[in-house]
Amino acid sequence: MPIKPTSTSHDELSSKILIAWPLIALAATSIACADTVSLDLDSYAYGSSQLISVNGSYDWNETTGSENFYNLKAYQHHWSDMDSGSTMITYCLQLYQGVDLGGSYDFSLTELEESPTGPPFPGPMGEQRARLLRDLYARWADPSTAGLPMDESEMNDAATAFQILIWEITHERFSAEDATGMIDQIDFELGALQWDSNSAAITGYANAMIDSLGQGGFRDAQLIGLTNPDAQDQLSMIPAPGTALLLSLSSLATRHLRRRR
């Protein structure tokens, strides 16, 4: 089952993030101009490098046993906006592009269903994969920070599992047409995305996250894509309003998403 945040781990994480997303609030107030936000990648805060294979020609249940695995960073990303002094947390949506530590990027605020942009593979996820990601975030992410709420000692394992499952959802070539069917086809040993796990703890988190999907119905979370045609597209959660600023953000972002539809 999803892990309940401890008061210590929640306070530690919140103190690092301070007020999450004021920079997106600023962007949301000028949506008509560009719908963009400029971010600097401060750190790969939690996670680990893992052996991942990606082959967009594979169906969800296909493997040859001769896949090429690469040591890739499966991390929670921490960003800052130097103009506003604010910070935010993201996870990445695609594997064929990257972002560099210390690099500065202009991202477009993009509806989740239209993220990540393509090419490259995998391209926009559509409605059903977006439904899975919203459910995953609603069950596991901290709505006040958009990060994970586990104790510090568990964060590397949990963040790694969370990131790899996001990649599986966005990259896998499911034959199922709805979110429920897609859950049954998630398998890290088969398909377009494969993972050679070296950690029982990370695997345990990943399996718990998969098992939680769709239980008792699909839950909702306000997610948004941050896309750049020349960099790795990102995913974040619009935090639940806990201050007047965040309340304003939630209202502005909701109106933005409705207008786009």
C-alpha positions as CSV (number, residue, x, y, z in Angstrom):
1,M,0.0,0.0,0.0
2,P,1.1,3.6,-0.4
3,I,3.4,4.8,2.3
4,K,2.0,7.4,4.7
5,P,4.4,10.4,5.2
6,T,6.0,10.7,8.6
7,S,6.0,14.1,10.2
8,T,9.8,14.2,10.2
9,S,10.2,13.3,6.5
10,H,7.4,15.6,5.4
11,D,8.9,18.6,7.4
12,E,12.3,17.9,6.0
13,L,11.1,17.8,2.4
14,S,8.9,20.8,2.8
15,S,11.7,22.8,4.3
16,K,13.8,22.1,1.2
17,I,11.0,23.0,-1.2
18,L,9.8,26.0,0.9
19,I,6.8,27.1,-1.2
20,A,6.6,24.9,-4.3
21,W,5.5,26.3,-7.7
22,P,5.4,30.1,-7.2
23,L,7.3,30.2,-10.5
24,I,4.6,28.3,-12.3
25,A,2.1,30.7,-10.8
26,L,4.0,33.5,-12.4
27,A,4.0,31.7,-15.7
28,A,0.3,31.0,-15.4
29,T,-0.5,34.7,-15.1
30,S,1.2,35.3,-18.4
31,I,-0.1,32.3,-20.3
32,A,-1.3,34.4,-23.2
33,C,2.2,35.5,-23.8
34,A,4.1,32.2,-24.0
35,D,3.0,29.5,-21.5
36,T,6.6,29.0,-20.6
37,V,8.8,28.8,-17.5
38,S,12.6,29.0,-17.2
39,L,14.2,26.6,-14.8
40,D,17.7,25.7,-13.6
41,L,18.4,22.1,-12.7
42,D,19.9,22.3,-9.2
43,S,20.2,18.6,-8.3
44,Y,19.3,15.0,-8.8
45,A,18.0,14.9,-5.2
46,Y,16.9,11.3,-4.7
47,G,17.2,8.2,-6.8
48,S,19.9,6.0,-8.3
49,S,21.3,4.9,-11.7
50,Q,19.7,1.7,-13.1
51,L,20.1,-0.6,-16.1
52,I,17.4,0.3,-18.5
53,S,16.7,-1.0,-22.1
54,V,14.4,0.9,-24.5
55,N,13.3,-0.4,-27.9
56,G,10.3,1.3,-29.4
57,S,9.7,-1.5,-31.9
58,Y,8.9,-4.1,-29.1
59,D,5.3,-4.9,-28.2
60,W,4.5,-5.0,-24.5
61,N,5.1,-8.8,-24.2
62,E,8.2,-9.1,-26.4
63,T,11.8,-9.8,-25.5
64,T,14.7,-11.4,-27.3
65,G,17.1,-11.9,-24.4
66,S,19.7,-9.8,-26.3
67,E,18.6,-6.3,-25.3
68,N,21.2,-3.6,-24.7
69,F,20.9,-2.1,-21.2
70,Y,22.3,1.3,-20.3
71,N,23.1,2.8,-16.9
72,L,20.5,5.7,-16.7
73,K,19.7,8.2,-13.9
74,A,16.3,7.4,-12.3
75,Y,16.1,10.4,-10.1
76,Q,13.8,13.0,-8.6
77,H,14.8,16.4,-10.1
78,H,15.0,19.6,-8.1
79,W,14.8,22.8,-10.1
80,S,15.0,26.5,-9.3
81,D,14.0,29.8,-10.9
82,M,16.7,32.4,-10.2
83,D,14.3,35.3,-10.8
84,S,11.8,34.3,-8.2
85,G,14.0,32.2,-5.9
86,S,11.5,29.4,-5.9
87,T,12.1,25.6,-6.3
88,M,10.1,22.7,-7.7
89,I,10.2,18.9,-8.1
90,T,9.8,17.0,-11.3
91,Y,10.3,13.5,-12.7
92,C,11.2,13.0,-16.4
93,L,8.8,11.6,-19.0
94,Q,11.2,10.4,-21.8
95,L,14.5,8.7,-22.2
96,Y,15.9,9.7,-25.6
97,Q,16.7,13.2,-24.5
98,G,18.3,14.6,-21.4
99,V,19.0,17.5,-19.1
100,D,22.3,18.5,-17.6
101,L,23.0,19.3,-13.9
102,G,23.3,23.1,-13.7
103,G,21.7,23.6,-17.0
104,S,19.0,26.2,-17.8
105,Y,15.9,25.3,-19.8
106,D,12.8,27.0,-21.1
107,F,9.8,24.7,-20.7
108,S,6.3,25.0,-22.2
109,L,3.4,24.2,-19.8
110,T,1.7,21.3,-21.6
111,E,-1.4,19.3,-20.9
112,L,-0.5,15.9,-19.5
113,E,-2.2,14.0,-22.4
114,E,0.0,15.9,-24.9
115,S,3.2,15.2,-23.1
116,P,5.9,14.2,-23.8
117,T,6.2,15.9,-27.2
118,G,7.6,13.9,-30.1
119,P,9.7,13.0,-31.8
120,P,11.6,11.4,-30.2
121,F,9.8,8.2,-28.9
122,P,7.5,7.8,-27.1
123,G,5.5,10.9,-28.0
124,P,2.2,12.2,-26.4
125,M,0.8,9.7,-23.9
126,G,-2.9,10.2,-24.5
127,E,-5.8,9.9,-22.1
128,Q,-5.4,6.4,-20.6
129,R,-1.7,6.6,-19.7
130,A,-2.4,10.1,-18.3
131,R,-5.1,8.4,-16.1
132,L,-2.5,6.0,-14.8
133,L,0.0,8.7,-13.9
134,R,-2.6,10.8,-12.2
135,D,-3.6,7.7,-10.1
136,L,0.1,7.0,-9.3
137,Y,0.7,10.6,-8.1
138,A,-2.6,10.7,-6.2
139,R,-1.6,7.6,-4.2
140,W,2.1,8.2,-3.7
141,A,3.2,11.8,-4.1
142,D,3.0,14.5,-1.4
143,P,0.4,17.0,-2.6
144,S,2.1,19.9,-0.9
145,T,5.5,19.5,-2.7
146,A,5.0,17.2,-5.7
147,G,7.7,15.0,-4.3
148,L,7.5,11.7,-2.4
149,P,6.8,11.7,1.4
150,M,8.9,8.8,2.6
151,D,11.5,8.9,5.3
152,E,14.9,10.2,4.2
153,S,16.4,6.7,4.5
154,E,13.9,5.3,2.0
155,M,13.8,8.2,-0.5
156,N,16.5,6.9,-2.9
157,D,14.7,3.5,-3.3
158,A,11.2,5.1,-3.6
159,A,12.2,7.8,-6.0
160,T,14.0,5.3,-8.2
161,A,11.0,3.0,-8.4
162,F,8.6,6.0,-9.0
163,Q,10.7,7.3,-11.9
164,I,11.1,3.8,-13.6
165,L,7.3,3.2,-13.3
166,I,6.7,6.6,-15.0
167,W,9.0,5.5,-17.8
168,E,7.2,2.2,-18.1
169,I,3.8,3.9,-18.3
170,T,5.0,6.5,-20.9
171,H,7.1,4.2,-23.1
172,E,5.5,0.8,-23.0
173,R,3.6,-0.3,-26.2
174,F,0.5,-1.6,-24.5
175,S,-2.1,-3.4,-26.6
176,A,-4.7,-2.6,-24.0
177,E,-6.9,0.3,-24.9
178,D,-7.8,1.4,-21.3
179,A,-5.9,2.1,-18.1
180,T,-7.2,-1.0,-16.4
181,G,-5.9,-3.3,-19.1
182,M,-2.6,-1.4,-19.2
183,I,-2.0,-2.2,-15.6
184,D,-2.1,-5.9,-16.4
185,Q,0.5,-5.5,-19.1
186,I,3.1,-3.7,-16.9
187,D,6.2,-6.0,-16.8
188,F,9.7,-4.7,-16.4
189,E,11.2,-7.9,-17.9
190,L,9.2,-7.5,-21.2
191,G,8.4,-4.9,-23.8
192,A,9.6,-1.6,-25.1
193,L,11.1,-0.6,-21.7
194,Q,12.9,-3.2,-19.6
195,W,14.7,-2.8,-16.3
196,D,17.4,-5.1,-14.9
197,S,16.9,-4.4,-11.2
198,N,19.8,-4.8,-8.8
199,S,17.9,-4.0,-5.6
200,A,15.2,-5.9,-3.8
201,A,14.1,-2.7,-2.0
202,I,13.6,-0.8,-5.2
203,T,11.8,-3.7,-6.8
204,G,9.6,-3.9,-3.7
205,Y,8.6,-0.3,-4.0
206,A,7.9,-0.6,-7.7
207,N,5.7,-3.7,-7.2
208,A,3.8,-1.9,-4.4
209,M,3.2,1.1,-6.7
210,I,2.0,-1.1,-9.5
211,D,-0.3,-3.1,-7.2
212,S,-1.9,0.1,-5.9
213,L,-2.9,1.4,-9.3
214,G,-6.6,1.5,-9.9
215,Q,-7.5,-0.1,-6.5
216,G,-10.9,1.1,-5.5
217,G,-11.1,3.2,-8.7
218,F,-8.8,5.6,-10.3
219,R,-7.8,8.7,-8.3
220,D,-7.1,12.1,-9.7
221,A,-4.2,14.5,-9.3
222,Q,-3.5,17.8,-11.1
223,L,-0.4,17.1,-13.2
224,I,1.2,19.1,-15.9
225,G,3.9,18.5,-18.5
226,L,6.9,20.7,-19.0
227,T,8.1,20.2,-22.5
228,N,11.1,21.4,-24.6
229,P,11.8,20.0,-28.1
230,D,15.5,20.0,-27.4
231,A,15.5,18.7,-23.8
232,Q,14.0,15.9,-21.7
233,D,10.4,16.6,-21.0
234,Q,9.3,16.7,-17.3
235,L,6.3,16.0,-15.2
236,S,5.1,17.6,-12.0
237,M,2.1,17.9,-9.7
238,I,0.3,21.2,-9.0
239,P,0.4,21.1,-5.2
240,A,-2.8,21.3,-3.2
241,P,-3.4,24.9,-2.0
242,G,-1.9,25.5,1.4
243,T,-1.3,29.2,1.0
244,A,-2.9,32.1,-0.8
245,L,-0.3,31.9,-3.4
246,L,-0.9,28.2,-4.0
247,L,-4.6,28.8,-4.0
248,S,-4.1,31.4,-6.7
249,L,-1.9,29.0,-8.7
250,S,-4.4,26.2,-8.5
251,S,-7.1,28.5,-9.9
252,L,-5.0,29.8,-12.7
253,A,-3.7,26.4,-13.7
254,T,-7.2,24.9,-13.7
255,R,-8.4,27.7,-15.9
256,H,-5.5,27.2,-18.2
257,L,-6.1,23.5,-18.6
258,R,-9.8,24.1,-19.2
259,R,-9.1,26.7,-21.9
260,R,-6.7,24.3,-23.7
261,R,-9.5,21.6,-23.8
